[in-house]
Amino acid sequence: MGNLYGSVVDAHGTGLPGVTVTLSGQGLPQVQVTDAEGHFRFIGLQPGRYQIRAELEGFSTARYPNVDIAAHRDAQLEITLEPAIG
């Protein structure tokens, strides 16, 4: 099993709370919401390739289609959300 730890920030590097982060690819999708500092985590993941989507109203959705999780490893991911246009 592996783990994914991450954060979601704005263009200035400030953590964004309340971002819905969806992990899919190995089994059923899992959903986390970022904490007050913009952090999220997915624990006990099967090794393999996953897709990540991060969504927050007022920002463009971020997609990461190739996040690899290895057995007995902690992966790190920082996601930057850009303001939505229009």
C-alpha positions as CSV (number, residue, x, y, z in Angstrom):
1,M,0.0,0.0,0.0
2,G,1.1,3.6,-0.7
3,N,0.0,7.0,0.4
4,L,-0.6,10.3,-1.3
5,Y,-0.1,13.6,0.6
6,G,-0.8,16.9,-1.1
7,S,-1.8,20.5,-1.0
8,V,-3.9,22.8,-3.2
9,V,-2.7,26.4,-3.5
10,D,-3.6,29.5,-5.5
11,A,-1.3,31.3,-7.9
12,H,0.4,33.0,-4.9
13,G,1.1,29.7,-3.1
14,T,-1.6,30.2,-0.5
15,G,-3.3,27.1,0.7
16,L,-7.0,26.7,-0.4
17,P,-9.4,25.2,2.1
18,G,-12.6,23.4,0.9
19,V,-11.2,22.1,-2.4
20,T,-12.9,18.8,-3.4
21,V,-10.1,16.4,-4.5
22,T,-11.2,13.2,-6.3
23,L,-8.9,10.2,-6.8
24,S,-9.8,7.6,-9.3
25,G,-8.2,4.8,-11.2
26,Q,-7.9,1.8,-8.9
27,G,-11.4,0.7,-7.6
28,L,-14.0,3.2,-6.6
29,P,-13.3,6.9,-6.6
30,Q,-12.3,8.4,-3.3
31,V,-13.0,12.0,-2.3
32,Q,-11.3,14.3,0.2
33,V,-11.8,18.0,1.0
34,T,-8.8,20.1,1.8
35,D,-8.3,21.3,5.3
36,A,-7.9,25.0,6.5
37,E,-4.3,25.0,5.1
38,G,-5.2,23.3,1.8
39,H,-3.9,19.9,2.7
40,F,-5.3,16.5,1.7
41,R,-4.3,12.9,2.0
42,F,-5.2,9.5,0.6
43,I,-4.0,6.6,2.8
44,G,-3.6,2.9,2.0
45,L,-3.7,3.0,-1.8
46,Q,-3.1,0.0,-4.0
47,P,0.0,0.5,-6.1
48,G,-0.8,1.8,-9.6
49,R,-1.6,4.8,-11.7
50,Y,-4.4,7.2,-10.5
51,Q,-6.1,10.3,-11.8
52,I,-6.6,13.4,-9.6
53,R,-9.2,16.1,-10.0
54,A,-9.3,19.2,-7.8
55,E,-12.4,21.5,-7.9
56,L,-13.3,24.7,-6.1
57,E,-16.0,27.3,-7.1
58,G,-14.4,30.3,-8.7
59,F,-11.4,28.3,-9.9
60,S,-10.6,26.3,-13.0
61,T,-10.7,22.5,-12.4
62,A,-7.2,21.0,-12.2
63,R,-6.6,17.5,-13.6
64,Y,-3.6,15.2,-13.1
65,P,-4.1,12.1,-15.3
66,N,-0.9,10.1,-14.4
67,V,-0.2,10.0,-10.6
68,D,1.8,6.9,-9.8
69,I,1.6,5.3,-6.3
70,A,4.2,2.8,-5.3
71,A,4.0,0.2,-2.6
72,H,5.4,1.3,0.8
73,R,6.0,4.9,-0.4
74,D,4.6,8.3,0.2
75,A,3.9,10.4,-2.9
76,Q,3.6,14.2,-2.7
77,L,1.6,16.4,-5.0
78,E,1.1,20.2,-5.0
79,I,-1.9,21.4,-7.1
80,T,-2.2,25.0,-8.2
81,L,-5.7,26.2,-9.0
82,E,-6.1,29.2,-11.4
83,P,-9.0,31.6,-11.2
84,A,-11.9,30.7,-13.5
85,I,-12.2,33.0,-16.5
86,G,-15.7,34.3,-17.3
